[in-house]
Amino acid sequence: MFTWFNRKCDFCKRKLKKPSKYIDVNDREINVCYQCVPQAERKALRKKN
Ligand SMILES: [Zn+2]
């Protein structure tokens, strides 16, 4: 079972420190670290809150 502290960023695959949740083109929830948020924004992914 996943818990918040061992999730990994779906872009860089590193551990998440300040994860943001986005919805990808396949309607799946992905976790994005703060460093990769610009990439997610560039891909026009929807932010989940
Ligand atoms: Zn990342």
mmCIF file of the protein (N, C-alpha, C, O) and its ligand, coordinates in Angstrom:
data_MODEL
# 
_entry.id   MODEL 
# 
loop_
_entity.id 
_entity.type 
_entity.pdbx_number_of_molecules 
1 polymer     1 
2 non-polymer 1 
# 
_entity_poly.entity_id                      1 
_entity_poly.type                           'polypeptide(L)' 
_entity_poly.nstd_linkage                   no 
_entity_poly.nstd_monomer                   no 
_entity_poly.pdbx_seq_one_letter_code       MFTWFNRKCDFCKRKLKKPSKYIDVNDREINVCYQCVPQAERKALRKKN 
_entity_poly.pdbx_seq_one_letter_code_can   MFTWFNRKCDFCKRKLKKPSKYIDVNDREINVCYQCVPQAERKALRKKN 
_entity_poly.pdbx_strand_id                 A 
# 
loop_
_entity_poly_seq.entity_id 
_entity_poly_seq.num 
_entity_poly_seq.mon_id 
_entity_poly_seq.hetero 
1 1  MET n 
1 2  PHE n 
1 3  THR n 
1 4  TRP n 
1 5  PHE n 
1 6  ASN n 
1 7  ARG n 
1 8  LYS n 
1 9  CYS n 
1 10 ASP n 
1 11 PHE n 
1 12 CYS n 
1 13 LYS n 
1 14 ARG n 
1 15 LYS n 
1 16 LEU n 
1 17 LYS n 
1 18 LYS n 
1 19 PRO n 
1 20 SER n 
1 21 LYS n 
1 22 TYR n 
1 23 ILE n 
1 24 ASP n 
1 25 VAL n 
1 26 ASN n 
1 27 ASP n 
1 28 ARG n 
1 29 GLU n 
1 30 ILE n 
1 31 ASN n 
1 32 VAL n 
1 33 CYS n 
1 34 TYR n 
1 35 GLN n 
1 36 CYS n 
1 37 VAL n 
1 38 PRO n 
1 39 GLN n 
1 40 ALA n 
1 41 GLU n 
1 42 ARG n 
1 43 LYS n 
1 44 ALA n 
1 45 LEU n 
1 46 ARG n 
1 47 LYS n 
1 48 LYS n 
1 49 ASN n 
# 
loop_
_struct_asym.id 
_struct_asym.entity_id 
A 1 
B 2 
# 
loop_
_chem_comp.id 
_chem_comp.type 
_chem_comp.mon_nstd_flag 
ALA 'L-peptide linking' y 
ARG 'L-peptide linking' y 
ASN 'L-peptide linking' y 
ASP 'L-peptide linking' y 
CYS 'L-peptide linking' y 
GLN 'L-peptide linking' y 
GLU 'L-peptide linking' y 
ILE 'L-peptide linking' y 
LEU 'L-peptide linking' y 
LYS 'L-peptide linking' y 
MET 'L-peptide linking' y 
PHE 'L-peptide linking' y 
PRO 'L-peptide linking' y 
SER 'L-peptide linking' y 
THR 'L-peptide linking' y 
TRP 'L-peptide linking' y 
TYR 'L-peptide linking' y 
VAL 'L-peptide linking' y 
ZN  non-polymer         . 
# 
_pdbx_entity_nonpoly.entity_id   2 
_pdbx_entity_nonpoly.name        ? 
_pdbx_entity_nonpoly.comp_id     ZN 
# 
_pdbx_nonpoly_scheme.asym_id         B 
_pdbx_nonpoly_scheme.entity_id       2 
_pdbx_nonpoly_scheme.mon_id          ZN 
_pdbx_nonpoly_scheme.ndb_seq_num     1 
_pdbx_nonpoly_scheme.pdb_seq_num     101 
_pdbx_nonpoly_scheme.auth_seq_num    101 
_pdbx_nonpoly_scheme.pdb_mon_id      ZN 
_pdbx_nonpoly_scheme.auth_mon_id     ZN 
_pdbx_nonpoly_scheme.pdb_strand_id   A 
_pdbx_nonpoly_scheme.pdb_ins_code    . 
# 
loop_
_atom_site.group_PDB 
_atom_site.id 
_atom_site.type_symbol 
_atom_site.label_atom_id 
_atom_site.label_alt_id 
_atom_site.label_comp_id 
_atom_site.label_asym_id 
_atom_site.label_entity_id 
_atom_site.label_seq_id 
_atom_site.pdbx_PDB_ins_code 
_atom_site.Cartn_x 
_atom_site.Cartn_y 
_atom_site.Cartn_z 
_atom_site.occupancy 
_atom_site.B_iso_or_equiv 
_atom_site.pdbx_formal_charge 
_atom_site.auth_seq_id 
_atom_site.auth_comp_id 
_atom_site.auth_asym_id 
_atom_site.auth_atom_id 
_atom_site.pdbx_PDB_model_num 
ATOM   1   N  N  . MET A 1 1  ? 0.842  -1.199 0.000   1.00 0.00 ? 1   MET A N  1 
ATOM   2   C  CA . MET A 1 1  ? 0.000  0.000  0.000   1.00 0.00 ? 1   MET A CA 1 
ATOM   3   C  C  . MET A 1 1  ? 0.880  1.254  0.000   1.00 0.00 ? 1   MET A C  1 
ATOM   4   O  O  . MET A 1 1  ? 1.847  1.374  0.753   1.00 0.00 ? 1   MET A O  1 
ATOM   5   N  N  . PHE A 1 2  ? 0.508  2.150  -0.854  1.00 0.00 ? 2   PHE A N  1 
ATOM   6   C  CA . PHE A 1 2  ? 1.299  3.368  -0.955  1.00 0.00 ? 2   PHE A CA 1 
ATOM   7   C  C  . PHE A 1 2  ? 0.961  4.351  0.151   1.00 0.00 ? 2   PHE A C  1 
ATOM   8   O  O  . PHE A 1 2  ? -0.192 4.495  0.558   1.00 0.00 ? 2   PHE A O  1 
ATOM   9   N  N  . THR A 1 3  ? 1.956  4.993  0.605   1.00 0.00 ? 3   THR A N  1 
ATOM   10  C  CA . THR A 1 3  ? 1.741  6.082  1.548   1.00 0.00 ? 3   THR A CA 1 
ATOM   11  C  C  . THR A 1 3  ? 2.414  7.317  0.978   1.00 0.00 ? 3   THR A C  1 
ATOM   12  O  O  . THR A 1 3  ? 3.229  7.217  0.061   1.00 0.00 ? 3   THR A O  1 
ATOM   13  N  N  . TRP A 1 4  ? 2.091  8.432  1.494   1.00 0.00 ? 4   TRP A N  1 
ATOM   14  C  CA . TRP A 1 4  ? 2.535  9.678  0.880   1.00 0.00 ? 4   TRP A CA 1 
ATOM   15  C  C  . TRP A 1 4  ? 4.046  9.814  0.814   1.00 0.00 ? 4   TRP A C  1 
ATOM   16  O  O  . TRP A 1 4  ? 4.572  10.472 -0.083  1.00 0.00 ? 4   TRP A O  1 
ATOM   17  N  N  . PHE A 1 5  ? 4.747  9.200  1.752   1.00 0.00 ? 5   PHE A N  1 
ATOM   18  C  CA . PHE A 1 5  ? 6.181  9.478  1.817   1.00 0.00 ? 5   PHE A CA 1 
ATOM   19  C  C  . PHE A 1 5  ? 7.036  8.589  0.922   1.00 0.00 ? 5   PHE A C  1 
ATOM   20  O  O  . PHE A 1 5  ? 8.230  8.849  0.773   1.00 0.00 ? 5   PHE A O  1 
ATOM   21  N  N  . ASN A 1 6  ? 6.461  7.546  0.321   1.00 0.00 ? 6   ASN A N  1 
ATOM   22  C  CA . ASN A 1 6  ? 7.300  6.760  -0.576  1.00 0.00 ? 6   ASN A CA 1 
ATOM   23  C  C  . ASN A 1 6  ? 6.832  6.838  -2.027  1.00 0.00 ? 6   ASN A C  1 
ATOM   24  O  O  . ASN A 1 6  ? 7.213  6.010  -2.855  1.00 0.00 ? 6   ASN A O  1 
ATOM   25  N  N  . ARG A 1 7  ? 6.030  7.808  -2.320  1.00 0.00 ? 7   ARG A N  1 
ATOM   26  C  CA . ARG A 1 7  ? 5.641  8.007  -3.706  1.00 0.00 ? 7   ARG A CA 1 
ATOM   27  C  C  . ARG A 1 7  ? 6.811  8.586  -4.475  1.00 0.00 ? 7   ARG A C  1 
ATOM   28  O  O  . ARG A 1 7  ? 7.681  9.263  -3.928  1.00 0.00 ? 7   ARG A O  1 
ATOM   29  N  N  . LYS A 1 8  ? 6.798  8.294  -5.763  1.00 0.00 ? 8   LYS A N  1 
ATOM   30  C  CA . LYS A 1 8  ? 7.842  8.854  -6.607  1.00 0.00 ? 8   LYS A CA 1 
ATOM   31  C  C  . LYS A 1 8  ? 7.224  9.714  -7.689  1.00 0.00 ? 8   LYS A C  1 
ATOM   32  O  O  . LYS A 1 8  ? 6.094  9.512  -8.133  1.00 0.00 ? 8   LYS A O  1 
ATOM   33  N  N  . CYS A 1 9  ? 8.024  10.678 -8.084  1.00 0.00 ? 9   CYS A N  1 
ATOM   34  C  CA . CYS A 1 9  ? 7.599  11.558 -9.156  1.00 0.00 ? 9   CYS A CA 1 
ATOM   35  C  C  . CYS A 1 9  ? 7.480  10.755 -10.450 1.00 0.00 ? 9   CYS A C  1 
ATOM   36  O  O  . CYS A 1 9  ? 8.355  9.945  -10.759 1.00 0.00 ? 9   CYS A O  1 
ATOM   37  N  N  . ASP A 1 10 ? 6.418  10.970 -11.199 1.00 0.00 ? 10  ASP A N  1 
ATOM   38  C  CA . ASP A 1 10 ? 6.215  10.236 -12.442 1.00 0.00 ? 10  ASP A CA 1 
ATOM   39  C  C  . ASP A 1 10 ? 7.046  10.789 -13.591 1.00 0.00 ? 10  ASP A C  1 
ATOM   40  O  O  . ASP A 1 10 ? 7.085  10.189 -14.665 1.00 0.00 ? 10  ASP A O  1 
ATOM   41  N  N  . PHE A 1 11 ? 7.692  11.890 -13.393 1.00 0.00 ? 11  PHE A N  1 
ATOM   42  C  CA . PHE A 1 11 ? 8.573  12.431 -14.430 1.00 0.00 ? 11  PHE A CA 1 
ATOM   43  C  C  . PHE A 1 11 ? 10.022 12.026 -14.186 1.00 0.00 ? 11  PHE A C  1 
ATOM   44  O  O  . PHE A 1 11 ? 10.652 11.428 -15.058 1.00 0.00 ? 11  PHE A O  1 
ATOM   45  N  N  . CYS A 1 12 ? 10.548 12.339 -13.032 1.00 0.00 ? 12  CYS A N  1 
ATOM   46  C  CA . CYS A 1 12 ? 11.970 12.094 -12.787 1.00 0.00 ? 12  CYS A CA 1 
ATOM   47  C  C  . CYS A 1 12 ? 12.220 10.832 -11.973 1.00 0.00 ? 12  CYS A C  1 
ATOM   48  O  O  . CYS A 1 12 ? 13.367 10.415 -11.812 1.00 0.00 ? 12  CYS A O  1 
ATOM   49  N  N  . LYS A 1 13 ? 11.147 10.216 -11.456 1.00 0.00 ? 13  LYS A N  1 
ATOM   50  C  CA . LYS A 1 13 ? 11.238 8.964  -10.694 1.00 0.00 ? 13  LYS A CA 1 
ATOM   51  C  C  . LYS A 1 13 ? 12.002 9.087  -9.395  1.00 0.00 ? 13  LYS A C  1 
ATOM   52  O  O  . LYS A 1 13 ? 12.424 8.094  -8.803  1.00 0.00 ? 13  LYS A O  1 
ATOM   53  N  N  . ARG A 1 14 ? 12.168 10.302 -8.973  1.00 0.00 ? 14  ARG A N  1 
ATOM   54  C  CA . ARG A 1 14 ? 12.817 10.479 -7.680  1.00 0.00 ? 14  ARG A CA 1 
ATOM   55  C  C  . ARG A 1 14 ? 11.759 10.619 -6.599  1.00 0.00 ? 14  ARG A C  1 
ATOM   56  O  O  . ARG A 1 14 ? 10.577 10.809 -6.886  1.00 0.00 ? 14  ARG A O  1 
ATOM   57  N  N  . LYS A 1 15 ? 12.193 10.524 -5.380  1.00 0.00 ? 15  LYS A N  1 
ATOM   58  C  CA . LYS A 1 15 ? 11.252 10.653 -4.280  1.00 0.00 ? 15  LYS A CA 1 
ATOM   59  C  C  . LYS A 1 15 ? 10.630 12.034 -4.271  1.00 0.00 ? 15  LYS A C  1 
ATOM   60  O  O  . LYS A 1 15 ? 11.277 13.038 -4.567  1.00 0.00 ? 15  LYS A O  1 
ATOM   61  N  N  . LEU A 1 16 ? 9.366  12.053 -3.926  1.00 0.00 ? 16  LEU A N  1 
ATOM   62  C  CA . LEU A 1 16 ? 8.652  13.308 -3.901  1.00 0.00 ? 16  LEU A CA 1 
ATOM   63  C  C  . LEU A 1 16 ? 8.871  14.023 -2.589  1.00 0.00 ? 16  LEU A C  1 
ATOM   64  O  O  . LEU A 1 16 ? 8.782  13.442 -1.508  1.00 0.00 ? 16  LEU A O  1 
ATOM   65  N  N  . LYS A 1 17 ? 9.156  15.285 -2.718  1.00 0.00 ? 17  LYS A N  1 
ATOM   66  C  CA . LYS A 1 17 ? 9.219  16.086 -1.505  1.00 0.00 ? 17  LYS A CA 1 
ATOM   67  C  C  . LYS A 1 17 ? 7.960  16.915 -1.359  1.00 0.00 ? 17  LYS A C  1 
ATOM   68  O  O  . LYS A 1 17 ? 7.299  16.886 -0.321  1.00 0.00 ? 17  LYS A O  1 
ATOM   69  N  N  . LYS A 1 18 ? 7.635  17.652 -2.404  1.00 0.00 ? 18  LYS A N  1 
ATOM   70  C  CA . LYS A 1 18 ? 6.403  18.438 -2.377  1.00 0.00 ? 18  LYS A CA 1 
ATOM   71  C  C  . LYS A 1 18 ? 5.560  18.045 -3.573  1.00 0.00 ? 18  LYS A C  1 
ATOM   72  O  O  . LYS A 1 18 ? 5.528  18.760 -4.575  1.00 0.00 ? 18  LYS A O  1 
ATOM   73  N  N  . PRO A 1 19 ? 4.880  16.917 -3.479  1.00 0.00 ? 19  PRO A N  1 
ATOM   74  C  CA . PRO A 1 19 ? 4.149  16.422 -4.639  1.00 0.00 ? 19  PRO A CA 1 
ATOM   75  C  C  . PRO A 1 19 ? 2.938  17.278 -5.006  1.00 0.00 ? 19  PRO A C  1 
ATOM   76  O  O  . PRO A 1 19 ? 2.235  17.820 -4.154  1.00 0.00 ? 19  PRO A O  1 
ATOM   77  N  N  . SER A 1 20 ? 2.739  17.367 -6.301  1.00 0.00 ? 20  SER A N  1 
ATOM   78  C  CA . SER A 1 20 ? 1.501  17.925 -6.805  1.00 0.00 ? 20  SER A CA 1 
ATOM   79  C  C  . SER A 1 20 ? 0.829  16.825 -7.600  1.00 0.00 ? 20  SER A C  1 
ATOM   80  O  O  . SER A 1 20 ? 1.504  16.010 -8.229  1.00 0.00 ? 20  SER A O  1 
ATOM   81  N  N  . LYS A 1 21 ? -0.466 16.794 -7.579  1.00 0.00 ? 21  LYS A N  1 
ATOM   82  C  CA . LYS A 1 21 ? -1.170 15.771 -8.334  1.00 0.00 ? 21  LYS A CA 1 
ATOM   83  C  C  . LYS A 1 21 ? -1.713 16.354 -9.619  1.00 0.00 ? 21  LYS A C  1 
ATOM   84  O  O  . LYS A 1 21 ? -2.305 17.433 -9.648  1.00 0.00 ? 21  LYS A O  1 
ATOM   85  N  N  . TYR A 1 22 ? -1.488 15.599 -10.682 1.00 0.00 ? 22  TYR A N  1 
ATOM   86  C  CA . TYR A 1 22 ? -2.010 15.994 -11.985 1.00 0.00 ? 22  TYR A CA 1 
ATOM   87  C  C  . TYR A 1 22 ? -2.752 14.816 -12.590 1.00 0.00 ? 22  TYR A C  1 
ATOM   88  O  O  . TYR A 1 22 ? -2.575 13.669 -12.181 1.00 0.00 ? 22  TYR A O  1 
ATOM   89  N  N  . ILE A 1 23 ? -3.575 15.120 -13.559 1.00 0.00 ? 23  ILE A N  1 
ATOM   90  C  CA . ILE A 1 23 ? -4.276 14.077 -14.299 1.00 0.00 ? 23  ILE A CA 1 
ATOM   91  C  C  . ILE A 1 23 ? -3.671 14.034 -15.692 1.00 0.00 ? 23  ILE A C  1 
ATOM   92  O  O  . ILE A 1 23 ? -3.637 15.046 -16.392 1.00 0.00 ? 23  ILE A O  1 
ATOM   93  N  N  . ASP A 1 24 ? -3.190 12.855 -16.094 1.00 0.00 ? 24  ASP A N  1 
ATOM   94  C  CA . ASP A 1 24 ? -2.557 12.770 -17.408 1.00 0.00 ? 24  ASP A CA 1 
ATOM   95  C  C  . ASP A 1 24 ? -3.595 12.558 -18.511 1.00 0.00 ? 24  ASP A C  1 
ATOM   96  O  O  . ASP A 1 24 ? -4.799 12.514 -18.257 1.00 0.00 ? 24  ASP A O  1 
ATOM   97  N  N  . VAL A 1 25 ? -3.100 12.428 -19.732 1.00 0.00 ? 25  VAL A N  1 
ATOM   98  C  CA . VAL A 1 25 ? -4.004 12.324 -20.882 1.00 0.00 ? 25  VAL A CA 1 
ATOM   99  C  C  . VAL A 1 25 ? -4.849 11.060 -20.846 1.00 0.00 ? 25  VAL A C  1 
ATOM   100 O  O  . VAL A 1 25 ? -5.874 10.976 -21.523 1.00 0.00 ? 25  VAL A O  1 
ATOM   101 N  N  . ASN A 1 26 ? -4.430 10.090 -20.071 1.00 0.00 ? 26  ASN A N  1 
ATOM   102 C  CA . ASN A 1 26 ? -5.197 8.846  -19.939 1.00 0.00 ? 26  ASN A CA 1 
ATOM   103 C  C  . ASN A 1 26 ? -6.082 8.851  -18.701 1.00 0.00 ? 26  ASN A C  1 
ATOM   104 O  O  . ASN A 1 26 ? -6.577 7.808  -18.274 1.00 0.00 ? 26  ASN A O  1 
ATOM   105 N  N  . ASP A 1 27 ? -6.275 10.028 -18.131 1.00 0.00 ? 27  ASP A N  1 
ATOM   106 C  CA . ASP A 1 27 ? -7.111 10.178 -16.947 1.00 0.00 ? 27  ASP A CA 1 
ATOM   107 C  C  . ASP A 1 27 ? -6.565 9.472  -15.716 1.00 0.00 ? 27  ASP A C  1 
ATOM   108 O  O  . ASP A 1 27 ? -7.305 9.126  -14.795 1.00 0.00 ? 27  ASP A O  1 
ATOM   109 N  N  . ARG A 1 28 ? -5.276 9.271  -15.723 1.00 0.00 ? 28  ARG A N  1 
ATOM   110 C  CA . ARG A 1 28 ? -4.674 8.675  -14.541 1.00 0.00 ? 28  ARG A CA 1 
ATOM   111 C  C  . ARG A 1 28 ? -4.061 9.754  -13.683 1.00 0.00 ? 28  ARG A C  1 
ATOM   112 O  O  . ARG A 1 28 ? -3.590 10.783 -14.168 1.00 0.00 ? 28  ARG A O  1 
ATOM   113 N  N  . GLU A 1 29 ? -4.082 9.488  -12.400 1.00 0.00 ? 29  GLU A N  1 
ATOM   114 C  CA . GLU A 1 29 ? -3.511 10.447 -11.474 1.00 0.00 ? 29  GLU A CA 1 
ATOM   115 C  C  . GLU A 1 29 ? -1.999 10.245 -11.430 1.00 0.00 ? 29  GLU A C  1 
ATOM   116 O  O  . GLU A 1 29 ? -1.529 9.121  -11.253 1.00 0.00 ? 29  GLU A O  1 
ATOM   117 N  N  . ILE A 1 30 ? -1.257 11.293 -11.585 1.00 0.00 ? 30  ILE A N  1 
ATOM   118 C  CA . ILE A 1 30 ? 0.187  11.192 -11.486 1.00 0.00 ? 30  ILE A CA 1 
ATOM   119 C  C  . ILE A 1 30 ? 0.693  12.166 -10.437 1.00 0.00 ? 30  ILE A C  1 
ATOM   120 O  O  . ILE A 1 30 ? 0.079  13.195 -10.158 1.00 0.00 ? 30  ILE A O  1 
ATOM   121 N  N  . ASN A 1 31 ? 1.814  11.810 -9.875  1.00 0.00 ? 31  ASN A N  1 
ATOM   122 C  CA . ASN A 1 31 ? 2.450  12.654 -8.872  1.00 0.00 ? 31  ASN A CA 1 
ATOM   123 C  C  . ASN A 1 31 ? 3.642  13.359 -9.493  1.00 0.00 ? 31  ASN A C  1 
ATOM   124 O  O  . ASN A 1 31 ? 4.453  12.753 -10.194 1.00 0.00 ? 31  ASN A O  1 
ATOM   125 N  N  . VAL A 1 32 ? 3.725  14.620 -9.228  1.00 0.00 ? 32  VAL A N  1 
ATOM   126 C  CA . VAL A 1 32 ? 4.774  15.427 -9.830  1.00 0.00 ? 32  VAL A CA 1 
ATOM   127 C  C  . VAL A 1 32 ? 5.488  16.208 -8.745  1.00 0.00 ? 32  VAL A C  1 
ATOM   128 O  O  . VAL A 1 32 ? 4.856  16.888 -7.937  1.00 0.00 ? 32  VAL A O  1 
ATOM   129 N  N  . CYS A 1 33 ? 6.808  16.107 -8.731  1.00 0.00 ? 33  CYS A N  1 
ATOM   130 C  CA . CYS A 1 33 ? 7.546  16.869 -7.742  1.00 0.00 ? 33  CYS A CA 1 
ATOM   131 C  C  . CYS A 1 33 ? 7.621  18.335 -8.164  1.00 0.00 ? 33  CYS A C  1 
ATOM   132 O  O  . CYS A 1 33 ? 7.332  18.677 -9.310  1.00 0.00 ? 33  CYS A O  1 
ATOM   133 N  N  . TYR A 1 34 ? 8.000  19.166 -7.256  1.00 0.00 ? 34  TYR A N  1 
ATOM   134 C  CA . TYR A 1 34 ? 7.981  20.598 -7.557  1.00 0.00 ? 34  TYR A CA 1 
ATOM   135 C  C  . TYR A 1 34 ? 8.917  20.956 -8.696  1.00 0.00 ? 34  TYR A C  1 
ATOM   136 O  O  . TYR A 1 34 ? 8.696  21.938 -9.405  1.00 0.00 ? 34  TYR A O  1 
ATOM   137 N  N  . GLN A 1 35 ? 9.974  20.153 -8.874  1.00 0.00 ? 35  GLN A N  1 
ATOM   138 C  CA . GLN A 1 35 ? 10.913 20.433 -9.957  1.00 0.00 ? 35  GLN A CA 1 
ATOM   139 C  C  . GLN A 1 35 ? 10.314 20.138 -11.328 1.00 0.00 ? 35  GLN A C  1 
ATOM   140 O  O  . GLN A 1 35 ? 10.680 20.752 -12.330 1.00 0.00 ? 35  GLN A O  1 
ATOM   141 N  N  . CYS A 1 36 ? 9.388  19.188 -11.348 1.00 0.00 ? 36  CYS A N  1 
ATOM   142 C  CA . CYS A 1 36 ? 8.814  18.761 -12.623 1.00 0.00 ? 36  CYS A CA 1 
ATOM   143 C  C  . CYS A 1 36 ? 7.465  19.404 -12.923 1.00 0.00 ? 36  CYS A C  1 
ATOM   144 O  O  . CYS A 1 36 ? 6.875  19.141 -13.971 1.00 0.00 ? 36  CYS A O  1 
ATOM   145 N  N  . VAL A 1 37 ? 6.982  20.226 -12.034 1.00 0.00 ? 37  VAL A N  1 
ATOM   146 C  CA . VAL A 1 37 ? 5.721  20.918 -12.284 1.00 0.00 ? 37  VAL A CA 1 
ATOM   147 C  C  . VAL A 1 37 ? 5.747  21.708 -13.596 1.00 0.00 ? 37  VAL A C  1 
ATOM   148 O  O  . VAL A 1 37 ? 4.761  21.682 -14.333 1.00 0.00 ? 37  VAL A O  1 
ATOM   149 N  N  . PRO A 1 38 ? 6.846  22.410 -13.910 1.00 0.00 ? 38  PRO A N  1 
ATOM   150 C  CA . PRO A 1 38 ? 6.880  23.118 -15.200 1.00 0.00 ? 38  PRO A CA 1 
ATOM   151 C  C  . PRO A 1 38 ? 6.681  22.182 -16.384 1.00 0.00 ? 38  PRO A C  1 
ATOM   152 O  O  . PRO A 1 38 ? 6.047  22.556 -17.371 1.00 0.00 ? 38  PRO A O  1 
ATOM   153 N  N  . GLN A 1 39 ? 7.221  20.964 -16.292 1.00 0.00 ? 39  GLN A N  1 
ATOM   154 C  CA . GLN A 1 39 ? 7.016  19.988 -17.371 1.00 0.00 ? 39  GLN A CA 1 
ATOM   155 C  C  . GLN A 1 39 ? 5.550  19.611 -17.489 1.00 0.00 ? 39  GLN A C  1 
ATOM   156 O  O  . GLN A 1 39 ? 5.007  19.528 -18.591 1.00 0.00 ? 39  GLN A O  1 
ATOM   157 N  N  . ALA A 1 40 ? 4.919  19.387 -16.358 1.00 0.00 ? 40  ALA A N  1 
ATOM   158 C  CA . ALA A 1 40 ? 3.506  19.035 -16.370 1.00 0.00 ? 40  ALA A CA 1 
ATOM   159 C  C  . ALA A 1 40 ? 2.675  20.175 -16.944 1.00 0.00 ? 40  ALA A C  1 
ATOM   160 O  O  . ALA A 1 40 ? 1.730  19.954 -17.702 1.00 0.00 ? 40  ALA A O  1 
ATOM   161 N  N  . GLU A 1 41 ? 3.041  21.386 -16.572 1.00 0.00 ? 41  GLU A N  1 
ATOM   162 C  CA . GLU A 1 41 ? 2.318  22.546 -17.091 1.00 0.00 ? 41  GLU A CA 1 
ATOM   163 C  C  . GLU A 1 41 ? 2.502  22.683 -18.593 1.00 0.00 ? 41  GLU A C  1 
ATOM   164 O  O  . GLU A 1 41 ? 1.572  23.057 -19.308 1.00 0.00 ? 41  GLU A O  1 
ATOM   165 N  N  . ARG A 1 42 ? 3.699  22.381 -19.068 1.00 0.00 ? 42  ARG A N  1 
ATOM   166 C  CA . ARG A 1 42 ? 3.981  22.484 -20.484 1.00 0.00 ? 42  ARG A CA 1 
ATOM   167 C  C  . ARG A 1 42 ? 3.168  21.463 -21.279 1.00 0.00 ? 42  ARG A C  1 
ATOM   168 O  O  . ARG A 1 42 ? 2.769  21.715 -22.416 1.00 0.00 ? 42  ARG A O  1 
ATOM   169 N  N  . LYS A 1 43 ? 2.932  20.311 -20.660 1.00 0.00 ? 43  LYS A N  1 
ATOM   170 C  CA . LYS A 1 43 ? 2.123  19.286 -21.314 1.00 0.00 ? 43  LYS A CA 1 
ATOM   171 C  C  . LYS A 1 43 ? 0.624  19.544 -21.129 1.00 0.00 ? 43  LYS A C  1 
ATOM   172 O  O  . LYS A 1 43 ? -0.218 18.773 -21.590 1.00 0.00 ? 43  LYS A O  1 
ATOM   173 N  N  . ALA A 1 44 ? 0.320  20.631 -20.452 1.00 0.00 ? 44  ALA A N  1 
ATOM   174 C  CA . ALA A 1 44 ? -1.075 21.034 -20.247 1.00 0.00 ? 44  ALA A CA 1 
ATOM   175 C  C  . ALA A 1 44 ? -1.872 19.986 -19.495 1.00 0.00 ? 44  ALA A C  1 
ATOM   176 O  O  . ALA A 1 44 ? -3.049 19.756 -19.774 1.00 0.00 ? 44  ALA A O  1 
ATOM   177 N  N  . LEU A 1 45 ? -1.214 19.358 -18.540 1.00 0.00 ? 45  LEU A N  1 
ATOM   178 C  CA . LEU A 1 45 ? -1.933 18.406 -17.716 1.00 0.00 ? 45  LEU A CA 1 
ATOM   179 C  C  . LEU A 1 45 ? -2.822 19.157 -16.729 1.00 0.00 ? 45  LEU A C  1 
ATOM   180 O  O  . LEU A 1 45 ? -2.496 20.255 -16.278 1.00 0.00 ? 45  LEU A O  1 
ATOM   181 N  N  . ARG A 1 46 ? -3.926 18.547 -16.415 1.00 0.00 ? 46  ARG A N  1 
ATOM   182 C  CA . ARG A 1 46 ? -4.837 19.171 -15.466 1.00 0.00 ? 46  ARG A CA 1 
ATOM   183 C  C  . ARG A 1 46 ? -4.359 18.928 -14.049 1.00 0.00 ? 46  ARG A C  1 
ATOM   184 O  O  . ARG A 1 46 ? -3.923 17.830 -13.705 1.00 0.00 ? 46  ARG A O  1 
ATOM   185 N  N  . LYS A 1 47 ? -4.444 19.934 -13.256 1.00 0.00 ? 47  LYS A N  1 
ATOM   186 C  CA . LYS A 1 47 ? -4.037 19.777 -11.877 1.00 0.00 ? 47  LYS A CA 1 
ATOM   187 C  C  . LYS A 1 47 ? -5.213 19.246 -11.058 1.00 0.00 ? 47  LYS A C  1 
ATOM   188 O  O  . LYS A 1 47 ? -6.355 19.680 -11.215 1.00 0.00 ? 47  LYS A O  1 
ATOM   189 N  N  . LYS A 1 48 ? -4.900 18.309 -10.196 1.00 0.00 ? 48  LYS A N  1 
ATOM   190 C  CA . LYS A 1 48 ? -5.933 17.754 -9.343  1.00 0.00 ? 48  LYS A CA 1 
ATOM   191 C  C  . LYS A 1 48 ? -5.812 18.339 -7.952  1.00 0.00 ? 48  LYS A C  1 
ATOM   192 O  O  . LYS A 1 48 ? -4.715 18.500 -7.416  1.00 0.00 ? 48  LYS A O  1 
ATOM   193 N  N  . ASN A 1 49 ? -6.955 18.650 -7.383  1.00 0.00 ? 49  ASN A N  1 
ATOM   194 C  CA . ASN A 1 49 ? -6.908 19.108 -6.004  1.00 0.00 ? 49  ASN A CA 1 
ATOM   195 C  C  . ASN A 1 49 ? -8.054 18.586 -5.190  1.00 0.00 ? 49  ASN A C  1 
ATOM   196 O  O  . ASN A 1 49 ? -8.153 18.887 -4.001  1.00 0.00 ? 49  ASN A O  1 
HETATM 197 ZN ZN . ZN  B 2 .  ? 10.125 15.081 -10.661 1.00 0.00 2 101 ZN  A ZN 1 
# 
